[in-house]
Amino acid sequence: MFTKFTLTLVTLVLLVALAGCGAKSTPTPGTDNSQSNGSETQTGTNPAENTQLLPLISGKPANIVLDSSADGTTQQVKQGDIIAVTLESNLTTGYSWFATISDSKVLAQMGEPQYQEPASSSGTPLMGAAGKQTFFLQATGTGTASVTLEYKRSFEENVTPEKTITITLEVK
């Protein structure tokens, strides 16, 4: 009898505990939606709401906007200028653009390149269509530096890039 009573009591405790695990808490209007977790505080915001393009984070828009037609040219820029280089890219093929800067004291890459999916009239992504990758660079010092952009697959070693673009920047 004692065993049945204990088993029933343990089962009831487990059922009550499990019932609370699946419950979703919905915030009531006008209340704080942050959750405290030890020393960390997490807010109930959606990470996608905080996504911003790099020039917006720095508080400045790009001063110079370039594309593939700038290949082989020399651009005159001022120290502090932000340069955006936008190139056609199709990530679904495994190809992506990679940047190499000749002098990091003159020119610096601002974060990872941003990818923009191809536009579609229906609002759904166009599978297999090329989008655009944009690199954001900042002229951090005076002098001359070049940026070489290679369109290749990161997993293929010792293979010539599909495309190469080189732009020289003279920073005054």
Buried (B, 14 or more C-beta within 10 A) or exposed (E): EEEEEEEEEEEEEEEEEEEEEEEEEEEEEEEEEEEEEEEEEEEEEEEEEEEEBBBEEBEEEBBBEBBBEBBEEEBEBEEEBBBBBBBBBBEEEEBBBBBEBBBEEBBBBBEEBBEEEBEEEEEEEBEEEBBBBBBBBBBBBEBEBBBBBBBBBEEEEEEEBEBEBBBBBBBE
